[in-house]
């Protein structure tokens, strides 16, 4: 008899209550460490990166991340889609068109996709549909399993109210494979989505990396920026899983089965 999957409920209330305050902490720490923390970051190759914002957020929320990546040598692009109210047919067509624009504007270089929360779910779908245009995907606190566990986010009811005609389980089935490599960055302190809903099924081209951050703070968290620079610097076609040993003082965690072990 098949075993029932454990239900994923909402994040802890304390995490939800203090998410904004913790985001301020993350932003402050990132600002203080900025002059020295990323000096040892892998060298950028200038390839294009498309940034996709979270639910009910705008390009403005991604501006600090876009500025940071451009300063580090990448060609980061906004999604130019206004406020992300959810996956309407019009909005999904827009992001497909936007990916094609960024791809063509950059001499048909493959594009890295970085999506925050719902934006990461969009990014995974783009990578599944257009693998020849996508280099890799990095998601930040994206609750992929919310399609099967709607109570795993605190905005599930609001999402359904705003998007009554959307059937997420059909539109964003997390069991469908994608060809480009993908990294899911998550935090157990997430106050918007339960961290277990953000985990990918791991294989040779997928990984889950835990950081210490709030949900809102994921776009400015120093640990996230460290992982992001490392992931974007992976040579095209030669992707390897993140090695936390390269960043000993960062306290970045990997699942036990993925952690790099010492050779006997």
TAFENTA-V828050 format. One record per pair of residues at least 24 apart in sequence whose C-alpha atoms are under 6 Angstrom apart, sorted by sequence separation. I is the first residue (numbers start at 0). J is the second residue. If there is no record, write none. Layout:
# TAFENTA-V828050
I & J
I & J
This chain:
# TAFENTA-V828050
57 & 81
109 & 133
110 & 134
111 & 135
112 & 136
113 & 137
114 & 138
115 & 139
116 & 140
117 & 141
180 & 204
181 & 205
182 & 206
183 & 207
184 & 208
185 & 209
186 & 210
189 & 213
190 & 214
57 & 82
109 & 134
111 & 136
113 & 138
116 & 141
180 & 205
182 & 207
184 & 209
186 & 211
188 & 213
189 & 214
48 & 74
49 & 75
56 & 82
186 & 212
45 & 72
46 & 73
47 & 74
48 & 75
49 & 76
50 & 77
51 & 78
55 & 82
56 & 83
45 & 73
46 & 74
47 & 75
48 & 76
55 & 83
43 & 72
45 & 74
54 & 83
55 & 84
54 & 84
153 & 191
152 & 191
152 & 192
151 & 192
210 & 251
151 & 193
209 & 252
135 & 179
137 & 181
135 & 180
136 & 181
137 & 182
138 & 183
139 & 184
140 & 185
208 & 253
135 & 181
137 & 183
138 & 184
127 & 177
144 & 196
142 & 196
143 & 197
142 & 197
141 & 197
48 & 110
53 & 115
47 & 110
48 & 111
49 & 112
50 & 113
51 & 114
52 & 115
53 & 116
54 & 117
48 & 112
50 & 114
53 & 117
53 & 118
52 & 118
51 & 118
7 & 148
9 & 150
8 & 150
9 & 151
8 & 151
9 & 152
7 & 151
18 & 190
14 & 188
15 & 190
14 & 190
10 & 190
10 & 192
10 & 193
9 & 193
43 & 232
22 & 213
25 & 216
21 & 213
29 & 221
22 & 215
26 & 219
22 & 216
18 & 213
25 & 220
